[in-house]
Amino acid sequence: MDGMASIEEKVEDYYKARLRSLGIKVFNKTDNVNKSIANALFESASKSGGSGMNYPDIKLLLDDNRQ
C-alpha cells in the first residue's frame, strides 16, 4: 500500500463522522457495545464462513427507550 487509505477506510471514516455529527455514539471494530452483543458476534459465523470473532467496521446501538 502506498500510504493512502483504501476506499473502504475512507467510507468508514466518512460515516463515523456523520453518525457522530448526529450525536450517535459509534463503537469501533474491537469496542464492546455490551456483553450480549459481544457474545453474539463471538459466537456467530463469520462472513467468510469461519467460526466467530466477527468485527463489524462500525457498530452503534440505538435506544428508543422502549422496554
C-alpha positions as CSV (number, residue, x, y, z in Angstrom):
1,M,0.0,0.0,0.0
2,D,1.3,3.5,-0.8
3,G,0.2,5.2,2.4
4,M,-3.2,6.2,1.1
5,A,-6.3,5.0,2.8
6,S,-8.3,2.4,1.0
7,I,-11.8,3.3,-0.3
8,E,-13.3,1.1,2.5
9,E,-11.4,3.1,5.2
10,K,-12.5,6.4,3.6
11,V,-16.1,5.2,3.6
12,E,-15.9,4.0,7.2
13,D,-14.3,7.3,8.3
14,Y,-17.0,9.3,6.5
15,Y,-19.9,7.5,8.1
16,K,-18.3,7.5,11.5
17,A,-18.0,11.3,11.3
18,R,-21.6,11.6,10.0
19,L,-23.0,9.5,12.8
20,R,-21.0,11.4,15.4
21,S,-22.2,14.7,14.0
22,L,-25.8,13.5,14.6
23,G,-24.9,12.7,18.2
24,I,-24.9,8.9,17.7
25,K,-22.2,7.1,19.7
26,V,-20.1,4.9,17.4
27,F,-18.2,1.8,18.5
28,N,-15.0,0.8,16.7
29,K,-14.2,-2.7,15.4
30,T,-12.9,-4.0,18.7
31,D,-15.0,-1.9,21.1
32,N,-17.7,-3.8,23.0
33,V,-21.2,-2.3,22.8
34,N,-22.4,-4.6,25.6
35,K,-21.7,-8.1,26.8
36,S,-24.8,-9.6,25.0
37,I,-23.7,-8.2,21.6
38,A,-20.1,-9.1,22.1
39,N,-21.1,-12.7,22.8
40,A,-23.4,-12.8,19.7
41,L,-20.6,-11.5,17.5
42,F,-18.1,-14.0,19.0
43,E,-20.4,-17.0,18.6
44,S,-21.9,-16.3,15.1
45,A,-20.3,-17.5,11.9
46,S,-18.0,-15.0,10.2
47,K,-18.7,-13.6,6.7
48,S,-16.1,-16.0,5.2
49,G,-17.8,-19.0,6.8
50,G,-15.4,-19.4,9.7
51,S,-16.3,-19.6,13.3
52,G,-16.9,-16.4,15.3
53,M,-14.8,-13.4,16.2
54,N,-16.8,-11.0,14.0
55,Y,-15.6,-7.4,13.9
56,P,-18.0,-5.2,12.0
57,D,-16.4,-2.0,10.8
58,I,-18.8,0.2,12.6
59,K,-21.2,-0.6,15.5
60,L,-23.9,1.5,17.0
61,L,-26.6,0.9,19.5
62,L,-29.9,2.7,19.0
63,D,-32.1,3.1,22.1
64,D,-35.7,4.2,21.7
65,N,-36.3,4.0,25.4
66,R,-39.0,1.3,25.0
67,Q,-38.9,-1.8,27.2
